[in-house]
Amino acid sequence: MDPRSNDPTIRERASEAARETEGYVRQHSPDEMMDDARAKTEAVADDLKRKAREAGAKTEDKIDDAMSQTGHKMTNLAQTVRERRPEGQIGEVATATADALDRSGQYLQEHDLDGVRNDLERIIRRYPMQSLFVTAGLSFLLARKMRG
């Protein structure tokens, strides 16, 4: 037996709840009770939907922040590559790499998740076969990496 069931406060609350329920049942028709139950269910569902939207918005904000931070790190890395680039042909490759890092970093800093998603969809629609080949290649590399 639950030791709390001997607590007079809990027994009093349970008795009061039972009296309220009995009074409610006596004062309302079955249709009214169904309408009340439906309204309460809809209110709970609306509250859950609102909380889910809020959680989604918070997650999207975190992703946007992470993208911006990654973009900032990429532009910093681009600057470091430029400062430390060697001479000659390797230096030219390093400069091209730094330029690509810088452009990508700027892009991530300036765009949010929706913008990136829209750009990606536009690229896939414009270049469907190339997108398919890139996806297949990345999938192959990921599978090889996971096998060990």
C-alpha positions as CSV (number, residue, x, y, z in Angstrom):
1,M,0.0,0.0,0.0
2,D,1.3,3.5,-0.9
3,P,2.2,5.3,2.4
4,R,1.0,8.6,0.9
5,S,-2.6,7.2,0.8
6,N,-2.7,7.6,4.5
7,D,-2.0,11.3,4.2
8,P,-5.2,13.2,5.1
9,T,-4.4,16.0,2.6
10,I,-4.3,13.5,-0.3
11,R,-7.5,11.8,0.8
12,E,-9.2,15.2,1.1
13,R,-8.0,16.2,-2.4
14,A,-9.2,12.9,-3.8
15,S,-12.6,13.3,-2.1
16,E,-13.0,16.8,-3.3
17,A,-12.1,15.8,-6.9
18,A,-14.6,13.0,-6.7
19,R,-17.4,15.4,-5.5
20,E,-16.5,17.9,-8.2
21,T,-16.7,15.1,-10.8
22,E,-20.0,13.9,-9.5
23,G,-21.4,17.4,-9.6
24,Y,-20.2,18.0,-13.1
25,V,-21.7,14.7,-14.3
26,R,-25.1,15.5,-12.7
27,Q,-25.2,19.1,-14.1
28,H,-24.2,18.3,-17.7
29,S,-25.7,16.1,-20.4
30,P,-23.6,13.5,-22.3
31,D,-23.5,15.8,-25.3
32,E,-22.2,18.7,-23.2
33,M,-19.6,16.5,-21.6
34,M,-18.5,15.3,-25.1
35,D,-18.2,18.9,-26.2
36,D,-16.2,19.8,-23.1
37,A,-13.9,16.8,-23.7
38,R,-13.5,17.7,-27.3
39,A,-12.7,21.3,-26.5
40,K,-10.1,20.3,-23.9
41,T,-8.5,17.8,-26.3
42,E,-8.3,20.4,-29.0
43,A,-6.7,22.9,-26.5
44,V,-4.1,20.3,-25.5
45,A,-3.4,19.5,-29.2
46,D,-3.1,23.2,-30.0
47,D,-0.7,23.6,-27.1
48,L,1.4,20.6,-28.2
49,K,1.5,22.0,-31.8
50,R,2.6,25.4,-30.5
51,K,5.4,23.8,-28.4
52,A,6.5,21.7,-31.3
53,R,6.7,24.8,-33.5
54,E,8.7,26.6,-30.8
55,A,11.1,23.7,-30.4
56,G,11.5,23.6,-34.2
57,A,12.2,27.3,-34.3
58,K,14.8,27.0,-31.5
59,T,16.5,24.1,-33.4
60,E,16.6,26.1,-36.6
61,D,18.1,29.1,-34.7
62,K,20.8,26.8,-33.4
63,I,21.5,25.5,-36.8
64,D,21.7,29.0,-38.2
65,D,24.1,30.0,-35.5
66,A,26.3,26.9,-36.1
67,M,26.3,27.7,-39.9
68,S,27.4,31.2,-39.2
69,Q,30.1,30.1,-36.8
70,T,31.3,27.6,-39.3
71,G,31.4,30.2,-42.0
72,H,33.4,32.5,-39.7
73,K,35.9,29.8,-39.1
74,M,36.2,29.0,-42.8
75,T,36.9,32.7,-43.6
76,N,39.6,32.7,-40.8
77,L,41.1,29.5,-42.2
78,A,41.1,31.1,-45.7
79,Q,43.1,34.1,-44.3
80,T,45.5,31.8,-42.6
81,V,46.1,29.8,-45.8
82,R,46.8,33.1,-47.7
83,E,49.2,34.2,-45.0
84,R,51.1,30.9,-45.0
85,R,50.9,30.0,-48.7
86,P,54.2,28.8,-50.2
87,E,55.6,30.2,-53.5
88,G,55.1,28.6,-56.9
89,Q,52.4,26.3,-58.2
90,I,51.5,25.0,-54.7
91,G,51.0,28.6,-53.6
92,E,48.6,29.2,-56.5
93,V,46.6,26.1,-55.5
94,A,46.6,27.3,-51.9
95,T,45.3,30.7,-53.0
96,A,42.5,29.1,-55.0
97,T,41.7,27.0,-52.0
98,A,41.6,30.0,-49.8
99,D,39.4,31.8,-52.2
100,A,36.9,28.9,-52.2
101,L,37.0,28.7,-48.4
102,D,36.4,32.4,-48.2
103,R,33.4,32.4,-50.6
104,S,31.9,29.4,-48.8
105,G,32.5,31.0,-45.4
106,Q,30.8,34.2,-46.5
107,Y,27.9,32.2,-47.9
108,L,27.3,30.4,-44.7
109,Q,27.5,33.6,-42.7
110,E,25.0,35.4,-45.0
111,H,22.4,32.7,-45.4
112,D,20.1,30.9,-43.0
113,L,19.0,27.3,-43.2
114,D,16.0,28.1,-45.5
115,G,18.2,30.0,-47.9
116,V,20.7,27.1,-48.1
117,R,17.8,24.7,-48.6
118,N,16.3,26.8,-51.4
119,D,19.6,27.2,-53.2
120,L,20.3,23.5,-52.9
121,E,16.8,22.7,-54.4
122,R,17.4,25.1,-57.2
123,I,20.8,23.5,-58.0
124,I,19.3,20.0,-57.9
125,R,16.5,21.0,-60.3
126,R,18.9,22.7,-62.6
127,Y,21.5,19.8,-62.6
128,P,19.5,16.7,-61.7
129,M,22.0,14.1,-63.2
130,Q,25.1,15.8,-61.8
131,S,23.3,16.0,-58.4
132,L,22.5,12.3,-58.6
133,F,26.2,11.4,-59.4
134,V,27.5,13.6,-56.6
135,T,25.0,12.0,-54.1
136,A,26.0,8.5,-55.3
137,G,29.7,9.3,-55.0
138,L,29.3,10.7,-51.5
139,S,27.2,7.7,-50.5
140,F,29.9,5.4,-51.8
141,L,32.6,7.3,-49.8
142,L,30.5,7.3,-46.7
143,A,29.8,3.6,-47.0
144,R,33.5,2.9,-47.4
145,K,34.4,5.0,-44.4
146,M,31.8,3.2,-42.2
147,R,33.1,-0.2,-43.2
148,G,36.4,0.7,-41.7
